[in-house]
Amino acid sequence: MQVEIKKDLQLNQEDTVLLDMHSFYNVINILSGELQVLQMIADDRETLQDCIKLVFQIKDSLNNACSALEHAKKVDEHFKFIRGRIEEFMKLYPHLKDDLEVQESVDNIESVFGILQVRAREIITRLQDPDRWMEHDLGNLLQNFVDVFAAIEKNSKGNYGFVYNLAAQEEKDYYIQLKFESVDGEKIYMPPVFQDVMRDLIANSRKYTEPGGKVLAGLLDDGVNLRFAVEDTGKGISENEIENVVDFGYRGSNAGNKKTMGGGFGVTKAYWVTQHFAGRMWIDSAADRGTRIDIHIPRPEQKA
């Protein structure tokens, strides 16, 4: 059942800032989790505690645009500090150097650092001019998403993988299809925050689809609208709840027990951004049938 979402969102200023920072928040959560894993393995609550305190300070700042921007500007400084503490941690516990779980956590932290640096640059750019449409190279954009999936796969620690060729899909793999096209050839114009929307919705599709399933996503500038669609073979949404999933903090009844490192605001953010840019959003879903979300945003006369 396809439903066009038309409801008004009831959001305060803190809510809107948190939505804008949602992607950054999700990755910070992964960093926090990995640091705590290292603590537990070593049974040491002190050596990395200042790192964890810093990460929580960053998370707590994400409902205030000025504070979030300051942390985004200091992201390299923060990472240098955390890396130094991890080096001290490994010197204290040299026997953990060959521990597979420790290696996976340290590697994942490095992967998260790379993603957060990209997110920080995006935040700085869009907070300076939130309504501006910018040029994106389609090849680089596609690679950004492949890099995100690589980081998610690393974070799964062997529980699942991602393949881009249907013939290569094994039982624990997700088949991912990404197709990005534009009337402008190898470039596409869009608001910088829309890349967050795409990432959040694709991540949601993966999250609520079991390994062995499919996640298909497409981005198209057809000369009139910026169009995005994502479709999955996941657990879907009950038809009587479809309009509610855009509400701030709402989770579908069949998703309540799903473990997640995110803030749970991905669909809300997608709708909020769609409304902000005078677009339209449709959700087509049913329980145990998967979900498809379509977004159309009209191209401005002056894109950049």
JONOR-V496856 format. One line per field, one symbol per residue. phi: phi as a letter, one per 40 degrees, with the letter a starting at -180 (. if undefined). Layout:
BEGIN
phi->???
END
This chain:
BEGIN
phi->.cbccbcccbbcccdccccccdccdccdccddccccccdcccfbcbdbccccccccccdcccbbccccccccccdcccccccdcccccdcccbcccdcccccdcccccccccdcccccccccccccccaccccbcbcccccccdccccccccccccfgcabbbbbdcccbdccccbbbbbaaccgcbabacdccccdcccccccdccbbcdgcbbbbbbabcgbbcbbabbbbccgbddcbdccccccgcbdccbccccacccgbdcdcdcccdcdbgbbbbbbaadgbgabbbbbbccccbca
END
